[in-house]
Amino acid sequence: MIVSYLQRFRARARTLAVAASLVLASSALAQPSPPTTLAQQRDAFRAAYAAAQGGGNWRALSQGLASYPLYPYLEAAALQHDIRTASAAQVDAYLQRHGDMIPAEDLRKAELGWLAQQQDWKGFLHFYQPGLGDALACDALQAKVAQGGKLDFEGDLASLWQQTRLPSACDPVLATAAAQGMLTPARVWDRIERAADAGQSSTITQSAAWLTGNDASEARRIARALRAPATLLEQADILADTARNREAVSRALARLARSDSAQAQTEWRSLSHRFKFDQVDRDRVLAALALYNAVDGGPDAVRQLADLPASAQTDATREWRVRAAVAKGDWKAAEAAIEALTPDEVQHDEWRYWQARIAQKLGHATTAADDYDALARETTFYGFLAADRANLPYSICPQTVATDPASLQQVEKDPGLVRAFEFYALGMLPNARREWNRAFARLAPDQQRQAAALAASRGWVDRAVFAFGRSGDLRYYALRFPLADKDRVLTAARNAGIDPSWAFAIIRAETAWQPDAQSGADARGLMQLLPGTAQQVARRNDLPYDGSASLYDPAINIPLGTQYLADLAARFNGSPWLASAAYNAGPGNAQRWVDAHGNLDPEAFILTIPFNETRDYVTRVLSFATIYGWRLHGEPIPVSSRLPAIGTPYDPPADPPRKPVVCRAAPASSAAAATPGKTAP
């Protein structure tokens, strides 16, 4: 059962208030009794930690906690709060006692940040250790210079220089390097090229300041090509035909193709005669034009991709050649496109499926049947789809983690994991994950399996999901696809009128069961709802919602998320696969794709979804829904039954036909290739 921050906070708010008041009130009041039970220790730690972070009297609140595993966090939090006034001796003393712990690392960083701000470089060098991040590494170089040292490019700057984006703390060091003559034009242009490939226009603009004359102007032009390609191309007619200007124009054309492939084609027809592009620049433009013309469903996409010179071809152009041919229904062209894939590419289950499907379309029944049979051994979307095509059972070969008492005992006693589990029990999930990740990385593989299973048994289910996804132990299905909060999901799905397996799959794909997840776009909680969307869904359906913070509460998030999923399905005739695409990319994008390609069958439509993330998301959700159907019922509904044609009403039957499940293990040599990383965690 997942318990949110809100639930834990509300349950203990009154206890913590009383504990804090006993200390912060007048000195005449009696001190609180030392905690004796674990529950009392946890309450006391919460109160003391809040006091330490806020500059309060944490020591009085922490009486009796000296043996509590999280006790070292209290002094570190207090020292960080008072970092401006804490003495170096106090910080040193703490680091000596707890130097290998996470709070010690945080305290060290805080002390270093303050010393750098004060330009106390001698003190800074006393506390500095390598490996604390680029900003502090640059501060350390600044300290070296301030102490009379000289920079050495290979020893001090080479690794930083390879990065295409650096924090502002590195600016003074780079300025010093420039003043010492280290940033030669060759080195600067090397950085500019890497930044341009990474799309970092701000790094190019910064680098241009270390060039002079025409070199600086040409560098700024390359930055403008990335930042405002249409503007750069408007000025192309007055640019001299130099190597750097040709690079700027070619990069602008490639960047414009992403947003307006037709306009980029028009510009290219003119500028290809205006500039003497070399092979690198020409390949850059031709590849982008062909690729984004295909992504946009433009005319003659198959021929344009097929005609690319070998030097211009990439994995993306080869794969979109297949997609464009399938979308067009040109099966001979699709066959040629499949044959043009690299040996590594063609091993992915997506292309193995389409190789079989294309063979079937061309009447090669025996080849198709053999290919379907081999692929149907895989526990992926395309493996399930191949099984449906060949009328075969699904292949799922579950494993369980055998208890190893010796390893389990070591895991349970590991200090880092003890702290991780204690933070989890307190609902302090970011701290819990930090402790877990550090401790878990130090374990032997057999201990890692025991730790992941132990975490799941204690309700911390996302740890096993990530552990086995990263390790490649993909057959621990019960741990990788937990039925967490089962009753709540089943009830919410029933109330929303959707298949619970689909709801479980969405949660699994969105957050892998991390209730406090928050995206860069501010989507929150298990089902990653935006606050505005959640508010609208709550208002329309009379569901509970108490502001954005309440989305971290599964009791709020799951009913809202399942209802939003149902609303999206209703918008697309009940279609679960289209609603899944809309859930990821937004209903506007999904509708735009339907308007443009609504004539395609679902498999071809999914193959040609323009967004890589959404295309992978839809196939992941559908495969996860199948696995959850197996977990819930023993036999899932066929994945193909979740793929109604666009415009065809879909209403999940009350008693659907189900697929038998057996274990038809794939050969070891093909398992890794057929189960690419996009199916994990």
QUIGIDA-V698181 format. One record per helix or strand of 2 or more residues. SS is the DSSP state (@ for helix, = for strand). FROM is the first residue (numbers start at 1). LEN is the number of residues. If there is no record, write none. Layout:
ss={SS SS}
from={FROM FROM}
len={LEN LEN}
This chain:
ss={@ @ @ @ @ @ @ @ @ @ @ @ @ @ @ @ @ @ @ @ @ @ @ @ @ @ = @ @ @ @ @ @ @ @ = = @ @ @ @ @ @ @ @ = @ @}
from={5 38 58 72 88 102 121 134 153 168 185 201 213 229 236 243 261 279 301 310 315 331 345 349 365 381 394 405 415 429 445 461 477 486 500 523 529 531 548 554 576 587 602 612 639 661 668 677}
len={20 17 4 10 11 16 7 13 9 12 13 8 15 6 3 17 14 17 6 3 14 9 3 13 11 9 2 9 12 13 13 11 4 11 12 2 2 11 5 18 10 11 6 22 4 2 7 3}
